[in-house]
Amino acid sequence: MTAAGDGPWLDDAAGRLVRPFTVSNGRTRPTVALDLMSQVMATGTSPLGYLGPEHAQALDLCRAPVPVAQVAGHLKLPVAVTKVLLSDLVDCGALTTKPPALHHNPTDRALLEAVLDGLRRQL
């Protein structure tokens, strides 16, 4: 018996029927540098060749810009596996990626001092 909306990959009693790294053919490293907040978005280009159902699900989730962490959550897969799937889609031209937008300078002195003050208050 499958949970509603999870398809044939999950079973209420047995759990996941396919091990997560089977989905990525045992690969643990993506070919594209992605972090949790990297934004991915479908390009509209159909991938050539066969990709697994998880690839199709990931591509469907990326119709609008979405962070890698959110895709992993929706797919119910480890982030490492999700990054491999997404990098496959980037490699075949079906997805585009960009680093997260930073709204501040990460070396901004005021920000670093505020973090330091917060840490001192915790000690």
Protein Blocks (a to p, Z undefined) as FASTA:
>chain_A
ZZehkajmbcfklopabdfklmnnopabdfbdcdfklccddehiacedjddfklmmmmmm
mmpccdfklmmmmnopafklmmmmmmmmmmnopaccdddddfbdfklfklmmmmmmmmmm
mZZ
